[in-house]
Amino acid sequence: MSHLDLSQQAQVVWSAPDDPTRQQTGDPGTVKQFGRLKDAVVFTMEGLPERYRESARITVADGSSLDLDQIKRIYADIIRS
């Protein structure tokens, strides 16, 4: 994952199946935009409620899509540096 530019724009997408309003409207989840991939990764691991993390994906400006395992690996690199 070290080939990814952590300064590129990204968005986090996650499902919120236990949110009654979302269930009523059929909205499957939420999206949050970030100016940097690094911030999207940190949000996913630290800011997103744990019950939503399993469904989280990050879409990167270069067209990449990251699943939770990839996000966890990048996060581990971020906190080590």
PyMOL commands that set and color helices and strands:
alter all, ss='L'
color gray80, all
select helices_A, chain A and resi 20-25+37-47+50-53+68-80
alter helices_A, ss='H'
color red, helices_A
select strands_A, chain A and resi 10-15+29-34+57-60+65-66
alter strands_A, ss='S'
color yellow, strands_A
deselect
rebuild
show_as cartoon
